[in-house]
Amino acid sequence: MKLITWNTQWCLGLDGQSSPARIVEHARDMADFDVLCLQEIAIDCPGLPGVGAMDQAAWLRALLPGFEVFFGAACIERSTHGRLQQFGNLIATRLPVQQVQHHSLPWPADPGQPSMPRMCTSVTLQRGERLLRVMTTHLEYYSALQRSAQVQALCDLQRQAARLAATPPMG
């Protein structure tokens, strides 16, 4: 299985243009991937340079035929234009998907630090006879307090998944 993970910074290039097509092109140049994990994907975020009203999740879905695409918004806010803007993570896969989960991560107060809500998207994939869990997130950059809480939450999610795999629920 080939997996690529990439903090796309809302698909922004050095030229100041946001281009989901360029992200997919470069990812394909790196590998014939089975799973693509992208962080900082934007939908209708006019405040981000180069994005405007672009729905990057829809663009990526169109650019990846044969893949299932799952977007999870960490932030959903009303823009100054009155529309809902979303910012989060995306997983695209051509492997069979058994389950998708979106987990909000902790966001404890840390006065004086710029920050935003964070989340983790998790997919359980069928790989031959085995199940494989892939998680993608973008941890808080500026606040060590928040980043530490988020790492702890991810460890807790992994421990919980391992316990469920070892002793599946009935039904």
DSSP file (Angstrom, degrees, kcal/mol; ACC not computed):
  #  RESIDUE AA STRUCTURE BP1 BP2  ACC     N-H-->O    O-->H-N    N-H-->O    O-->H-N    TCO  KAPPA ALPHA  PHI   PSI    X-CA   Y-CA   Z-CA
    1    1 A M              0   0    0      0, 0.0     2,-0.5     0, 0.0    32,-0.1   0.000 360.0 360.0 360.0 137.4    0.0    0.0    0.0
    2    2 A K        -     0   0    0     30,-0.2    32,-3.2     2,-0.0    33,-1.9  -0.952 360.0-177.9-113.9 127.2    1.3    3.5   -0.8
    3    3 A L  E     -a   35   0A   0     -2,-0.5     2,-0.4    31,-0.2    33,-0.2  -0.975   8.1-169.3-126.2 134.6    0.2    6.4    1.3
    4    4 A I  E     -a   36   0A   0     31,-2.3    33,-3.2    -2,-0.4     2,-0.4  -0.985   2.8-170.1-120.9 134.8    1.0   10.1    0.9
    5    5 A T  E     +a   37   0A   0     -2,-0.4     2,-0.3    31,-0.2    33,-0.2  -0.978  11.3 174.7-123.6 141.8    0.3   12.7    3.6
    6    6 A W  E     -a   38   0A   0     31,-2.4    33,-2.5    -2,-0.4     2,-1.1  -0.965  34.7-142.0-153.9 125.6    0.6   16.4    2.9
    7    7 A N  E     -a   39   0A   0     -2,-0.3    33,-0.2    31,-0.2    31,-0.1  -0.795  27.8-174.9 -82.5 102.2   -0.1   19.6    4.7
    8    8 A T     >  -     0   0    0     31,-1.9     4,-0.8    -2,-1.1    32,-0.2   0.612  27.4-135.4 -80.9 -12.5   -1.3   21.5    1.6
    9    9 A Q  T >4 S-     0   0    0     30,-0.4     3,-1.7     1,-0.2    31,-0.1   0.972  79.5 -47.7  48.5  59.0   -1.7   24.9    3.2
   10   10 A W  T 34 S-     0   0    0     30,-1.8    -1,-0.2    29,-0.3    31,-0.1   0.781 100.2 -69.1  48.5  37.3   -5.1   25.2    1.4
   11   11 A C  T 34 S+     0   0    0      1,-0.2     8,-2.8    29,-0.2     2,-0.4   0.721  87.9 162.6  63.3  25.6   -3.4   24.1   -1.9
   12   12 A L  B <<  -E   18   0B   0     -3,-1.7     6,-0.2    -4,-0.8    -1,-0.2  -0.617  21.8-157.6 -82.9 129.3   -1.5   27.4   -2.0
   13   13 A G    >   -     0   0    0      4,-2.6     3,-2.1    -2,-0.4    -1,-0.0  -0.481  35.7 -99.9 -97.0 172.2    1.6   27.5   -4.3
   14   14 A L  T 3  S+     0   0    0      1,-0.3    -1,-0.1    -2,-0.2    -2,-0.0   0.709 121.4  66.0 -62.9 -19.6    4.6   29.8   -4.2
   15   15 A D  T 3  S-     0   0    0      2,-0.2    -1,-0.3     1,-0.0     3,-0.1   0.443 117.4-112.0 -81.7   0.5    2.9   31.7   -7.0
   16   16 A G  S <  S+     0   0    0     -3,-2.1     2,-0.4     1,-0.3    -2,-0.1   0.497  79.8 122.7  82.7   3.0    0.1   32.7   -4.6
   17   17 A Q        -     0   0    0      2,-0.0    -4,-2.6    34,-0.0     2,-0.6  -0.803  59.2-135.9-101.2 140.5   -2.5   30.6   -6.4
   18   18 A S  B     +E   12   0B   0     32,-0.7    -6,-0.3    -2,-0.4    -7,-0.1  -0.843  31.4 170.6 -93.3 124.3   -4.5   27.8   -4.8
   19   19 A S     >  -     0   0    0     -8,-2.8     4,-1.6    -2,-0.6     3,-0.3  -0.806  25.9-178.9-143.2  97.7   -4.6   24.7   -7.0
   20   20 A P  H  > S+     0   0    0      0, 0.0     4,-2.3     0, 0.0     5,-0.2   0.860  91.0  60.2 -58.5 -33.9   -6.0   21.4   -6.0
   21   21 A A  H  > S+     0   0    0      1,-0.2     4,-2.5     2,-0.2     5,-0.2   0.894 102.7  50.6 -61.9 -39.4   -5.0   20.1   -9.4
   22   22 A R  H  > S+     0   0    0     -3,-0.3     4,-2.6     2,-0.2    -1,-0.2   0.892 108.5  52.6 -65.9 -39.0   -1.4   20.9   -8.8
   23   23 A I  H  X S+     0   0    0     -4,-1.6     4,-2.5     2,-0.2    -2,-0.2   0.943 112.0  44.7 -61.2 -48.2   -1.5   19.1   -5.5
   24   24 A V  H  X S+     0   0    0     -4,-2.3     4,-2.6     2,-0.2     5,-0.2   0.912 112.4  52.5 -63.8 -42.3   -2.9   15.9   -7.1
   25   25 A E  H  X S+     0   0    0     -4,-2.5     4,-1.7     1,-0.2    -1,-0.2   0.932 112.5  44.2 -59.2 -47.2   -0.4   16.2  -10.0
   26   26 A H  H  X S+     0   0    0     -4,-2.6     4,-1.5     2,-0.2    -1,-0.2   0.885 112.2  52.6 -67.7 -37.7    2.6   16.4   -7.6
   27   27 A A  H  X S+     0   0    0     -4,-2.5     4,-1.8    -5,-0.2     3,-0.2   0.916 109.6  49.2 -62.8 -41.9    1.2   13.6   -5.4
   28   28 A R  H  < S+     0   0    0     -4,-2.6    -1,-0.2     1,-0.2    -2,-0.2   0.837 106.7  56.1 -67.1 -31.6    0.9   11.4   -8.5
   29   29 A D  H  < S+     0   0    0     -4,-1.7    -1,-0.2    -5,-0.2    -2,-0.2   0.835 107.9  49.8 -65.4 -31.6    4.5   12.3   -9.4
   30   30 A M  H  < S-     0   0    0     -4,-1.5     2,-0.3     1,-0.3    -2,-0.2   0.884 128.3 -28.0 -74.1 -39.6    5.6   11.0   -6.0
   31   31 A A     <  -     0   0    0     -4,-1.8     2,-1.6    -5,-0.1    -1,-0.3  -0.985  56.0-100.8-169.4 158.6    3.8    7.7   -6.2
   32   32 A D        -     0   0    0     -2,-0.3   -30,-0.2    -3,-0.1    -4,-0.1  -0.666  63.3-160.0 -84.8  78.6    0.9    5.7   -7.5
   33   33 A F        -     0   0    0     -2,-1.6   -30,-0.2    -6,-0.2     3,-0.1  -0.222  34.0-167.0 -73.8 150.8   -0.8    6.2   -4.2
   34   34 A D  S    S+     0   0    0    -32,-3.2    60,-2.1     1,-0.3    61,-0.5   0.665  84.4  30.7 -97.9 -29.0   -3.6    4.1   -2.7
   35   35 A V  E     -aB   3  93A   0    -33,-1.9   -31,-2.3    58,-0.2     2,-0.5  -0.999  64.2-168.8-136.1 133.1   -4.3    6.6    0.1
   36   36 A L  E     -aB   4  92A   0     56,-3.0    56,-2.6    -2,-0.4     2,-0.6  -0.979   4.4-168.1-124.7 117.9   -3.9   10.4    0.0
   37   37 A C  E     -aB   5  91A   0    -33,-3.2   -31,-2.4    -2,-0.5     2,-0.4  -0.927  10.2-176.0-107.7 121.3   -4.2   12.3    3.3
   38   38 A L  E     -aB   6  90A   0     52,-3.1    52,-2.8    -2,-0.6     2,-0.3  -0.958   8.1-161.4-122.8 134.8   -4.4   16.1    3.0
   39   39 A Q  E     +aB   7  89A   0    -33,-2.5   -31,-1.9    -2,-0.4   -30,-0.4  -0.813  68.2  31.4-111.4 155.0   -4.5   18.7    5.7
   40   40 A E  E    S+     0   0A   0     48,-0.6   -30,-1.8    -2,-0.3     2,-0.4   0.961  70.8 166.8  63.7  57.5   -5.7   22.3    5.5
   41   41 A I  E     - B   0  88A   0     47,-3.0    47,-2.4    -3,-0.2     2,-0.3  -0.859  19.7-151.6 -99.8 136.5   -8.4   21.9    2.8
   42   42 A A  E     - B   0  87A   0     -2,-0.4    14,-2.2    45,-0.2     2,-0.4  -0.846  17.1-168.2-117.7 145.0  -10.7   24.8    2.4
   43   43 A I  E    S-CB  55  86A   0     43,-2.6    43,-2.5    -2,-0.3    12,-0.3  -0.972  79.1 -20.5-129.2 116.3  -14.3   25.2    1.3
   44   44 A D  E    S+     0   0A   0     10,-2.6     9,-0.2    -2,-0.4    -1,-0.1   0.942  81.5 154.3  54.3  58.6  -15.5   28.8    0.6
   45   45 A C  E >   +C   52   0A   0      7,-0.7     3,-1.9     9,-0.4     7,-0.6  -0.738  15.3 174.6-117.1  80.4  -12.9   30.6    2.6
   46   46 A P  T 3  S+     0   0    0      0, 0.0     4,-0.1     0, 0.0    -1,-0.1   0.690  74.8  65.1 -63.8 -17.3  -12.6   34.1    1.0
   47   47 A G  T 3  S+     0   0    0      5,-0.1    -2,-0.0    -3,-0.1    -3,-0.0   0.627  84.5  85.9 -80.0 -12.7  -10.1   35.2    3.7
   48   48 A L  S X> S-     0   0    0     -3,-1.9     3,-2.0     4,-0.2     4,-0.8  -0.770  93.4-104.9 -91.0 130.1   -7.5   32.7    2.6
   49   49 A P  T 34 S+     0   0    0      0, 0.0    -2,-0.1     0, 0.0    -1,-0.1  -0.256 100.6   4.6 -54.0 128.7   -5.2   34.0   -0.2
   50   50 A G  T 34 S+     0   0    0     -4,-0.1   -32,-0.7   -33,-0.1    -3,-0.1   0.343 111.3  88.2  84.0  -6.1   -6.0   32.3   -3.5
   51   51 A V  T X4  +     0   0    0     -3,-2.0     3,-1.8    -6,-0.3    -7,-0.1   0.938  45.3 154.8 -93.3 -54.4   -9.1   30.4   -2.3
   52   52 A G  E 3< S-C   45   0A   0     -4,-0.8    -7,-0.7    -7,-0.6    -4,-0.2  -0.396  81.3 -21.0  60.4-134.6  -12.2   32.6   -2.6
   53   53 A A  E 3  S+     0   0A   0     -9,-0.2    -1,-0.2    -7,-0.1    -9,-0.1   0.272  97.6 140.3 -90.0  10.4  -15.4   30.6   -3.0
   54   54 A M  E <   -     0   0A   0     -3,-1.8   -10,-2.6   -11,-0.1     2,-0.8  -0.252  47.0-147.3 -59.5 137.7  -13.5   27.5   -4.1
   55   55 A D  E  >  -C   43   0A   0    -12,-0.3     4,-2.1     1,-0.2   -12,-0.2  -0.844  18.4-178.7-103.1  90.9  -14.7   24.1   -2.8
   56   56 A Q  H  > S+     0   0    0    -14,-2.2     4,-2.7    -2,-0.8     5,-0.2   0.836  77.8  57.5 -64.7 -33.6  -11.4   22.3   -2.7
   57   57 A A  H  > S+     0   0    0    -15,-0.3     4,-2.2     2,-0.2    -1,-0.2   0.921 108.8  46.2 -63.1 -42.5  -13.0   19.0   -1.4
   58   58 A A  H  > S+     0   0    0      2,-0.2     4,-2.2    -3,-0.2    -2,-0.2   0.904 112.4  50.8 -65.6 -41.6  -15.3   18.9   -4.5
   59   59 A W  H  X S+     0   0    0     -4,-2.1     4,-2.1     2,-0.2    -2,-0.2   0.939 111.5  47.4 -60.3 -46.8  -12.3   19.7   -6.8
   60   60 A L  H  X S+     0   0    0     -4,-2.7     4,-0.9     1,-0.2    -2,-0.2   0.895 109.1  54.1 -64.0 -39.6  -10.3   16.9   -5.2
   61   61 A R  H >< S+     0   0    0     -4,-2.2     3,-0.6     1,-0.2    -1,-0.2   0.917 111.6  45.6 -58.1 -43.8  -13.2   14.5   -5.5
   62   62 A A  H 3< S+     0   0    0     -4,-2.2    -2,-0.2     1,-0.2    -1,-0.2   0.827 111.5  52.5 -69.4 -32.3  -13.4   15.3   -9.3
   63   63 A L  H 3< S+     0   0    0     -4,-2.1    -1,-0.2     1,-0.2    -2,-0.2   0.576 105.6  57.5 -79.9 -10.0   -9.7   15.0   -9.7
   64   64 A L  S X< S-     0   0    0     -4,-0.9     3,-1.8    -3,-0.6    -1,-0.2  -0.495  70.1-179.0-123.0  62.1   -9.5   11.6   -8.1
   65   65 A P  T 3  S+     0   0    0      0, 0.0     3,-0.1     0, 0.0    -3,-0.1  -0.344  74.4  30.1 -60.8 142.0  -11.9    9.2  -10.1
   66   66 A G  T 3  S+     0   0    0      1,-0.3     2,-0.4    27,-0.0    -2,-0.0   0.386 103.1 102.5  88.0  -3.8  -11.9    5.8   -8.6
   67   67 A F    <   -     0   0    0     -3,-1.8     2,-0.4    -6,-0.2    -1,-0.3  -0.857  68.2-134.4-109.8 145.9  -11.2    7.1   -5.1
   68   68 A E  E     -D   93   0A   0     25,-3.3    25,-2.4    -2,-0.4     2,-0.5  -0.853  26.6-154.1 -91.6 137.7  -13.6    7.6   -2.3
   69   69 A V  E     -D   92   0A   0     -2,-0.4     2,-0.5    23,-0.2    23,-0.2  -0.956  12.4-172.2-122.4 128.7  -13.0   11.0   -0.7
   70   70 A F  E     -D   91   0A   0     21,-3.0    21,-2.4    -2,-0.5     2,-0.4  -0.974   3.3-169.6-124.8 119.2  -13.8   12.0    2.9
   71   71 A F  E     -D   90   0A   0     -2,-0.5     2,-0.5    19,-0.2    19,-0.2  -0.899   1.5-169.4-109.0 135.1  -13.6   15.5    4.1
   72   72 A G  E     -D   89   0A   0     17,-3.0    17,-2.2    -2,-0.4     2,-0.5  -0.985  14.2-143.4-124.8 122.0  -13.8   16.5    7.8
   73   73 A A  E     -D   88   0A   0     -2,-0.5    15,-0.3    15,-0.2     3,-0.1  -0.718  17.3-177.8 -87.4 124.5  -14.2   20.1    8.8
   74   74 A A  E    S+     0   0A   0     13,-2.1     2,-0.4    -2,-0.5    14,-0.2   0.790  81.2  34.7 -81.9 -32.7  -12.4   21.2   12.0
   75   75 A C  E     +D   87   0A   0     12,-2.0    12,-1.8    41,-0.1     2,-0.4  -0.987  59.5 174.1-126.5 128.9  -13.8   24.7   11.6
   76   76 A I  E     +D   86   0A   0     -2,-0.4     2,-0.3    10,-0.2    10,-0.2  -0.949  22.7 158.5-130.9 112.7  -17.2   25.7   10.2
   77   77 A E  E     -D   85   0A   0      8,-2.3     8,-3.4    -2,-0.4     2,-0.5  -0.939  45.9-106.9-135.6 153.8  -17.9   29.4   10.5
   78   78 A R  E     -D   84   0A   0     -2,-0.3     6,-0.2     6,-0.2     2,-0.0  -0.704  40.8-139.9 -78.3 125.7  -20.1   32.0    9.0
   79   79 A S    >   -     0   0    0      4,-3.5     3,-1.9    -2,-0.5   -34,-0.0  -0.282  26.9-102.2 -80.4 170.9  -18.0   34.2    6.7
   80   80 A T  T 3  S+     0   0    0      1,-0.3    -1,-0.1     2,-0.1    -2,-0.0   0.679 124.7  61.1 -66.0 -16.3  -18.3   38.0    6.4
   81   81 A H  T 3  S-     0   0    0      2,-0.2    -1,-0.3     0, 0.0     3,-0.1   0.405 120.1-111.0 -89.0   0.8  -20.2   37.2    3.1
   82   82 A G  S <  S+     0   0    0     -3,-1.9     2,-0.2     1,-0.3    -2,-0.1   0.443  80.1 117.3  87.6  -0.3  -22.8   35.2    5.0
   83   83 A R  S    S-     0   0    0    -39,-0.1    -4,-3.5     1,-0.0     2,-0.5  -0.641  71.9-104.1 -99.2 158.6  -21.8   31.8    3.7
   84   84 A L  E     - D   0  78A   0     -6,-0.2     2,-0.4    -2,-0.2    -6,-0.2  -0.699  35.5-161.9 -80.8 125.0  -20.5   28.8    5.7
   85   85 A Q  E     - D   0  77A   0     -8,-3.4    -8,-2.3    -2,-0.5     2,-0.3  -0.863   4.6-162.1-106.4 145.3  -16.8   28.4    5.3
   86   86 A Q  E     -BD  43  76A   0    -43,-2.5   -43,-2.6    -2,-0.4     2,-0.3  -0.947  11.3-178.6-130.1 147.6  -15.1   25.1    6.2
   87   87 A F  E     +BD  42  75A   0    -12,-1.8   -13,-2.1    -2,-0.3   -12,-2.0  -0.976  32.9  94.5-146.2 126.8  -11.5   24.2    6.9
   88   88 A G  E     -BD  41  73A   0    -47,-2.4   -47,-3.0    -2,-0.3   -48,-0.6  -0.830  60.3 -46.1-175.0-147.8  -10.2   20.7    7.7
   89   89 A N  E     -BD  39  72A   0    -17,-2.2   -17,-3.0    -2,-0.2     2,-0.4  -0.753  34.4-159.3-119.0 159.2   -8.7   17.4    6.5
   90   90 A L  E     -BD  38  71A   0    -52,-2.8   -52,-3.1    -2,-0.3     2,-0.4  -0.999   5.5-164.9-141.8 140.1   -9.4   15.0    3.7
   91   91 A I  E     -BD  37  70A   0    -21,-2.4   -21,-3.0    -2,-0.4     2,-0.4  -0.997   7.9-173.2-123.5 129.3   -8.6   11.3    3.0
   92   92 A A  E     +BD  36  69A   0    -56,-2.6   -56,-3.0    -2,-0.4     2,-0.3  -0.975  13.0 169.5-118.4 135.1   -8.9    9.9   -0.5
   93   93 A T  E     -BD  35  68A   0    -25,-2.4   -25,-3.3    -2,-0.4   -58,-0.2  -0.999  36.9-160.8-146.6 147.0   -8.6    6.1   -1.0
   94   94 A R  S    S+     0   0    0    -60,-2.1   -59,-0.1    -2,-0.3    -1,-0.1   0.347  72.7  96.2-103.2   3.4   -9.1    3.6   -3.7
   95   95 A L  S    S-     0   0    0    -61,-0.5   -27,-0.2   -27,-0.1    32,-0.1  -0.612  93.6 -86.3 -86.8 152.9   -9.1    0.8   -1.1
   96   96 A P        -     0   0    0      0, 0.0    30,-2.8     0, 0.0     2,-0.5  -0.371  44.2-140.4 -61.2 133.7  -12.5   -0.5    0.2
   97   97 A V  E     +F  125   0C   0     28,-0.2    28,-0.2     1,-0.1     3,-0.1  -0.839  25.2 175.6-102.2 129.2  -13.7    1.5    3.1
   98   98 A Q  E     +     0   0C   0     26,-3.4     2,-0.3    -2,-0.5    27,-0.2   0.744  69.3   2.3 -98.4 -31.7  -15.3   -0.2    6.1
   99   99 A Q  E     -F  124   0C   0     25,-1.2    25,-2.7     2,-0.0     2,-0.4  -0.991  53.3-160.5-158.4 146.9  -15.8    2.8    8.4
  100  100 A V  E     +F  123   0C   0     -2,-0.3     2,-0.4    23,-0.2    23,-0.2  -0.998  15.3 177.8-130.2 135.3  -15.2    6.6    8.6
  101  101 A Q  E     -F  122   0C   0     21,-2.8    21,-3.1    -2,-0.4     2,-0.5  -0.994  17.1-156.2-137.2 145.6  -15.0    8.7   11.7
  102  102 A H  E     -F  121   0C   0     -2,-0.4     2,-0.5    19,-0.2    19,-0.2  -0.990  15.5-167.4-120.4 125.1  -14.4   12.3   12.5
  103  103 A H  E     -F  120   0C   0     17,-3.1    17,-2.7    -2,-0.5     2,-0.2  -0.952  16.2-137.7-118.2 123.4  -13.1   13.2   15.9
  104  104 A S  E     -F  119   0C   0     -2,-0.5    15,-0.3    15,-0.2     3,-0.1  -0.574  25.1-142.4 -70.2 140.5  -12.9   16.7   17.4
  105  105 A L        -     0   0    0     13,-2.7    13,-0.5    -2,-0.2    45,-0.1  -0.726  29.0 -81.9-104.0 157.2   -9.6   17.2   19.2
  106  106 A P        -     0   0    0      0, 0.0    -1,-0.1     0, 0.0    44,-0.1  -0.179  35.8-173.5 -58.5 148.2   -9.2   19.1   22.4
  107  107 A W        -     0   0    0     10,-0.1     3,-0.1    42,-0.1    39,-0.1  -0.495  13.0-176.7-139.8  63.8   -8.9   22.9   22.2
  108  108 A P        -     0   0    0      0, 0.0    38,-0.1     0, 0.0     2,-0.1  -0.300  38.3 -91.8 -67.4 150.4   -8.0   24.1   25.7
  109  109 A A        +     0   0    0      1,-0.1    -2,-0.0    36,-0.1     0, 0.0  -0.363  44.5 173.8 -60.9 134.7   -7.8   27.8   26.4
  110  110 A D    >   -     0   0    0      3,-0.2     3,-1.9    -3,-0.1    -1,-0.1  -0.678  27.3-139.5-142.8  83.4   -4.2   29.1   26.0
  111  111 A P  T 3  S+     0   0    0      0, 0.0    -2,-0.0     0, 0.0     0, 0.0  -0.072  82.0  17.5 -52.0 138.4   -4.4   32.9   26.3
  112  112 A G  T 3  S+     0   0    0      1,-0.2     0, 0.0     0, 0.0     0, 0.0   0.380  98.8 110.7  84.2  -3.8   -2.3   34.9   23.9
  113  113 A Q    <   -     0   0    0     -3,-1.9    -1,-0.2    30,-0.0    -3,-0.2  -0.894  67.4-129.3-105.7 128.7   -1.8   32.0   21.5
  114  114 A P        +     0   0    0      0, 0.0    28,-0.3     0, 0.0     2,-0.3  -0.529  48.3 144.2 -68.6 140.4   -3.3   32.1   18.0
  115  115 A S        -     0   0    0     -2,-0.2    -8,-0.0    27,-0.1    25,-0.0  -0.976  32.5-154.7-164.5 173.6   -5.2   28.8   17.4
  116  116 A M        -     0   0    0     -2,-0.3   -41,-0.1   -41,-0.0    24,-0.0  -0.962  41.3 -76.2-150.8 163.0   -8.2   27.1   15.9
  117  117 A P        -     0   0    0      0, 0.0     2,-0.3     0, 0.0   -43,-0.1  -0.295  47.8-157.9 -60.7 150.3  -10.2   24.0   16.4
  118  118 A R        -     0   0    0    -13,-0.5   -13,-2.7   -12,-0.1     2,-0.3  -0.917  11.4-178.7-129.7 156.0   -8.6   20.7   15.2
  119  119 A M  E     -F  104   0C   0     -2,-0.3    19,-0.6   -15,-0.3     2,-0.4  -0.945  19.9-132.0-148.3 168.5  -10.0   17.3   14.3
  120  120 A C  E     -FG 103 137C   0    -17,-2.7   -17,-3.1    -2,-0.3     2,-0.5  -0.993  11.0-153.7-126.6 130.2   -8.9   13.9   13.1
  121  121 A T  E     -FG 102 136C   0     15,-2.3    15,-2.5    -2,-0.4     2,-0.4  -0.905  17.0-171.1-101.5 132.5  -10.4   12.0   10.2
  122  122 A S  E     -FG 101 135C   0    -21,-3.1   -21,-2.8    -2,-0.5     2,-0.4  -0.983   7.1-174.8-127.2 131.7  -10.1    8.2   10.5
  123  123 A V  E     -FG 100 134C   0     11,-2.8    11,-3.0    -2,-0.4     2,-0.6  -0.982  16.8-146.2-124.5 140.7  -10.9    5.6    7.9
  124  124 A T  E     -FG  99 133C   0    -25,-2.7   -26,-3.4    -2,-0.4   -25,-1.2  -0.931  25.7-164.8-104.0 121.0  -10.8    1.8    8.3
  125  125 A L  E     -FG  97 132C   0      7,-3.6     7,-2.6    -2,-0.6     2,-0.6  -0.759  20.7-127.3-109.7 149.8   -9.7    0.2    5.1
  126  126 A Q  E     + G   0 131C   0    -30,-2.8     2,-0.5    -2,-0.3     5,-0.2  -0.872  27.9 177.2 -94.2 120.6   -9.9   -3.4    3.8
  127  127 A R  E >   - G   0 130C   0      3,-3.4     3,-1.9    -2,-0.6     2,-0.3  -0.871  63.7 -59.4-125.6  95.3   -6.5   -4.5    2.7
  128  128 A G  T 3  S-     0   0    0     -2,-0.5     0, 0.0     1,-0.3     0, 0.0  -0.550 118.7 -19.2  66.2-126.0   -6.7   -8.1    1.6
  129  129 A E  T 3  S+     0   0    0     -2,-0.3     2,-0.3    -3,-0.1    -1,-0.3   0.489 126.7  81.2 -88.2  -5.2   -7.9  -10.1    4.6
  130  130 A R  E <  S-G  127   0C   0     -3,-1.9    -3,-3.4     2,-0.0     2,-0.4  -0.701  70.0-134.1-109.5 154.2   -6.9   -7.4    7.1
  131  131 A L  E     -G  126   0C   0     -2,-0.3     2,-0.4    -5,-0.2    -5,-0.2  -0.848  21.3-166.8-100.4 141.9   -8.4   -4.1    8.3
  132  132 A L  E     -G  125   0C   0     -7,-2.6    -7,-3.6    -2,-0.4     2,-0.5  -0.997  10.0-147.2-132.6 129.3   -6.1   -1.0    8.4
  133  133 A R  E     -G  124   0C   0     -2,-0.4     2,-0.5    -9,-0.2    -9,-0.2  -0.845  13.5-171.2 -99.0 128.2   -6.9    2.2   10.2
  134  134 A V  E     -G  123   0C   0    -11,-3.0   -11,-2.8    -2,-0.5     2,-0.4  -0.976   4.1-173.6-119.2 130.1   -5.6    5.4    8.7
  135  135 A M  E     -G  122   0C   0     -2,-0.5     2,-0.4   -13,-0.2   -13,-0.2  -0.949   3.5-171.9-122.7 142.2   -5.9    8.7   10.6
  136  136 A T  E     +G  121   0C   0    -15,-2.5   -15,-2.3    -2,-0.4     2,-0.3  -0.998  16.0 147.7-133.9 142.9   -5.0   12.2    9.5
  137  137 A T  E     -G  120   0C   0     -2,-0.4     2,-0.4   -17,-0.2   -17,-0.2  -0.945  39.1-130.9-155.8 173.0   -4.9   15.4   11.4
  138  138 A H        -     0   0    0    -19,-0.6   -19,-0.2    -2,-0.3     3,-0.1  -0.915  30.4-145.0-134.5 106.2   -3.1   18.7   11.7
  139  139 A L        -     0   0    0     -2,-0.4     8,-0.1     1,-0.1     2,-0.1  -0.301  33.1 -84.9 -72.5 155.4   -2.0   19.5   15.2
  140  140 A E        -     0   0    0      1,-0.1    -1,-0.1     6,-0.1     7,-0.1  -0.358  39.3-163.1 -58.3 133.7   -2.0   23.0   16.7
  141  141 A Y  S    S+     0   0    0     -3,-0.1    -1,-0.1     1,-0.1   -26,-0.1   0.886  77.9  39.9 -88.7 -44.3    1.2   24.7   15.7
  142  142 A Y  S    S+     0   0    0    -28,-0.3     2,-0.7     1,-0.1   -27,-0.1   0.802 104.4  64.2 -83.3 -30.8    1.5   27.7   18.1
  143  143 A S     >  -     0   0    0      1,-0.2     4,-2.6   -29,-0.2     5,-0.2  -0.846  51.5-172.0-106.7 111.2    0.2   26.3   21.4
  144  144 A A  H  > S+     0   0    0     -2,-0.7     4,-2.6     2,-0.2     5,-0.2   0.866  91.1  57.2 -63.1 -36.4    2.3   23.5   23.0
  145  145 A L  H  > S+     0   0    0      2,-0.2     4,-1.9     1,-0.2    -1,-0.2   0.939 111.6  40.4 -59.4 -49.0   -0.5   23.1   25.6
  146  146 A Q  H  > S+     0   0    0      2,-0.2     4,-2.4     1,-0.2    -2,-0.2   0.914 114.3  52.2 -68.2 -43.1   -3.1   22.5   22.9
  147  147 A R  H  X S+     0   0    0     -4,-2.6     4,-2.5     1,-0.2    -2,-0.2   0.910 109.4  50.3 -60.5 -42.6   -0.8   20.3   20.8
  148  148 A S  H  X S+     0   0    0     -4,-2.6     4,-2.2     1,-0.2    -1,-0.2   0.913 110.8  48.7 -62.0 -43.8    0.0   18.1   23.9
  149  149 A A  H  X S+     0   0    0     -4,-1.9     4,-2.0    -5,-0.2    -1,-0.2   0.879 111.8  50.4 -63.5 -37.6   -3.7   17.7   24.6
  150  150 A Q  H  X S+     0   0    0     -4,-2.4     4,-2.2     2,-0.2    -2,-0.2   0.904 109.0  50.1 -68.7 -41.5   -4.4   16.8   21.0
  151  151 A V  H  X S+     0   0    0     -4,-2.5     4,-2.4     2,-0.2    -2,-0.2   0.919 110.4  51.1 -61.7 -43.3   -1.6   14.2   21.0
  152  152 A Q  H  X S+     0   0    0     -4,-2.2     4,-2.3     1,-0.2    -1,-0.2   0.906 109.4  50.4 -60.4 -42.0   -3.0   12.6   24.2
  153  153 A A  H  X S+     0   0    0     -4,-2.0     4,-2.4     2,-0.2    -1,-0.2   0.893 109.7  50.5 -64.0 -39.7   -6.5   12.5   22.6
  154  154 A L  H  X S+     0   0    0     -4,-2.2     4,-2.2     2,-0.2    -2,-0.2   0.900 109.8  50.2 -65.5 -40.4   -5.0   10.7   19.5
  155  155 A C  H  X S+     0   0    0     -4,-2.4     4,-2.5     2,-0.2    -2,-0.2   0.907 110.5  50.5 -62.4 -41.0   -3.2    8.2   21.7
  156  156 A D  H  X S+     0   0    0     -4,-2.3     4,-2.6     2,-0.2    -2,-0.2   0.908 109.1  51.0 -62.7 -42.6   -6.5    7.6   23.5
  157  157 A L  H  X S+     0   0    0     -4,-2.4     4,-2.4     1,-0.2    -1,-0.2   0.901 111.2  48.6 -61.3 -41.0   -8.3    7.1   20.2
  158  158 A Q  H  X S+     0   0    0     -4,-2.2     4,-2.4     2,-0.2    -2,-0.2   0.914 111.2  48.9 -66.9 -42.9   -5.7    4.5   19.2
  159  159 A R  H  X S+     0   0    0     -4,-2.5     4,-2.3     2,-0.2    -2,-0.2   0.917 112.0  49.7 -61.8 -42.5   -5.9    2.6   22.5
  160  160 A Q  H  X S+     0   0    0     -4,-2.6     4,-2.4     1,-0.2    -2,-0.2   0.922 111.1  48.8 -62.2 -44.2   -9.7    2.5   22.2
  161  161 A A  H  X S+     0   0    0     -4,-2.4     4,-2.3     1,-0.2    -1,-0.2   0.893 110.4  51.3 -63.7 -39.6   -9.5    1.2   18.6
  162  162 A A  H  X S+     0   0    0     -4,-2.4     4,-2.0     2,-0.2    -1,-0.2   0.902 110.3  48.8 -64.4 -40.9   -7.0   -1.4   19.6
  163  163 A R  H  X S+     0   0    0     -4,-2.3     4,-2.1     2,-0.2    -2,-0.2   0.909 112.0  49.2 -65.2 -41.0   -9.3   -2.6   22.5
  164  164 A L  H  < S+     0   0    0     -4,-2.4    -2,-0.2     1,-0.2    -1,-0.2   0.888 110.5  50.4 -65.4 -37.8  -12.3   -2.7   20.1
  165  165 A A  H  < S+     0   0    0     -4,-2.3    -1,-0.2     1,-0.2    -2,-0.2   0.875 112.6  47.2 -66.2 -36.6  -10.3   -4.7   17.6
  166  166 A A  H  < S+     0   0    0     -4,-2.0    -2,-0.2     1,-0.3    -1,-0.2   0.832 130.3  20.1 -73.8 -33.1   -9.2   -7.2   20.3
  167  167 A T  S  < S-     0   0    0     -4,-2.1    -1,-0.3    -5,-0.1    -2,-0.1  -0.668  85.2-157.5-137.8  78.8  -12.7   -7.6   21.7
  168  168 A P        -     0   0    0      0, 0.0    -3,-0.1     0, 0.0    -4,-0.1  -0.193  26.0-104.1 -59.0 146.8  -15.3   -6.5   19.1
  169  169 A P        -     0   0    0      0, 0.0     2,-0.1     0, 0.0    -5,-0.0  -0.293  40.8-101.2 -65.6 157.1  -18.7   -5.5   20.3
  170  170 A M              0   0    0      1,-0.2     0, 0.0     0, 0.0     0, 0.0  -0.478 360.0 360.0 -75.9 149.4  -21.6   -8.0   19.9
  171  171 A G              0   0    0     -2,-0.1    -1,-0.2     0, 0.0     0, 0.0   0.439 360.0 360.0 107.2 360.0  -24.0   -7.5   17.1
